[in-house]
Amino acid sequence: MSDMALQVSRNIVIDDKWLEEAFIRASGPGGQNVNKVSSAVQLRFDLENCDAIPADVKARARRIAGSRLTKDGHILIEAQQFRRQEANREDARKRLVDLLKKALVQPKPRRKTAPSRAQKAKRLDAKKRRGDIKKNRGQVDY
């Protein structure tokens, strides 16, 4: 494991060759510094070609990534919260690991359930009562 590899879980480690970092100028306030220093980080992770991640996890990661997923299967994370480049770099890596950890969790399968006979009867009874209330409205005999 290289010093810059990302540990996602016990058995998933992302090598640096799947990650690409670009340093760009951050938007927003920051005085004169914001126009001179490239402190924001664009982290690009090649999800499609990374062999460290199982296919089912890749599918969930694609769904979770949403608009951060590019057409060529890269996850693009921009970090510009901090003034220091190193802090933004760590933040981007942490956000990528968090996204992949979320994708590791297998959703529980949904089991179809049907209402019981008593529930159906209760519902129909309530509907009948409500209908009777409405039917008896506005009928005034003189």
N, C-alpha and C positions, 0 to 999 in steps of 0.2 A: 504494500500500500504506500503510494507516494505521499509526501507531506501535504499535498493539496487535494488529494482524493476525498470525495464526500462519502461519509458513512451514513447510509439511509436506515439500514436495519442490520441485524447480526449477520445476515448472509447477502445483503446487497450493498456493494461499494461501487460508487461511480468514479471511474478513472478520469483524470484530467483531459484525456484525449477527446472526451465527449463534450467538454465544456469549452466555451469560447467567450472571452470577456473583452468588451470594448469600453473605453472610458470616454464619456461625452460631457459636454457642459450642462450643468443642471439648470432648470428653469426656476423662476421664482425669485424671491428676495435673496440678497447676499452681498449687496454693495458692489464695490469695484471687483471684488474677488470672483463673483459669479460670471463675469465676462472673460476672465483670464484663465481660470483653473478648471480642468476637466475632472470634477469630483464625482459626478454621477456614473453609475455602472450599468451597462447592458450585459446581462448574462444570458448566453444562448446555449441551450442544452439540446443535443441531438437525441431526442426520444426514440425516433423510429429505428435508428441504426444501433443504438446502445444494446449490447447483448447481455448486460448485467441485470436487466429488468425483464421479468416474465411477461408474456403476451397479455394475460388478463389484467395485470397491473398497468401495462401500457394503455389498454383500452379505457380503464377508469381514469388514468392520468390525463388522457386526451379530453375526456368529458369535463374533468375538474378544471383543466387549464383554460378551457373556453376560448376567449379572444386572445389569450396569450400564446396560443398555438398557431404557428405559421403554416402556410400551405405545404411546405417541404418537411413538416413533422418536427420542427424545433420549438421548444418552449422558450419564450423570450420574457425575461424578467428585468424590469428597470428599477434601480434603487437610487434615490436621490434625497433621502430623508436627512442624511447627515452632511456636515460640512467636510468631513475627512473622507478621502477616497477609500481608504482601508476599511472604515466603518461601513460605507455603502457596499463595499465588496462582500463583507461578512453578512450584511443584511440580505443581499441578493441570494447568496448561497444558502442561508438559513431558510429563506422563503421557498427556495426550490426543494430543499429537504422536507419542509413541512408539507408541501404539495404532494410529494412522492409518498410520504408517510400516510397521508390521507388516502392516497390511491391504493395503498397496501391493504386497507381494511375492506374485507369482503362484505357487501351488503347482505342482510338477512333476507332470504327469499320470502316473498309475500304469500301467505296462505289465504285462499279464498274462504270466506265464512258466509253462512246464510243465516238470516234471522230465524229464531225459533218460532214454533207455532203460536206460543203465548205472546211473543212480541208482535207477530202479525195481527193477532186478534186485538191486542191492546191498541195498536195503531189504527185499525179499522174502527174500533169503538170511539177513539178520540175524534176521528174524522166524522163519524156519524153525529156525535154530540155537537161538534162545531157546525156541521151542516144544519142541524136542528135549530141552533141559536140563530143562524143567519136566516133560516126559513121563517122564523117567528118575528123577524124584525119588520117594523113599518106597517103591520096590519092592525089598524085601529078601527074598531066597530063602534058606530054611534047609535 
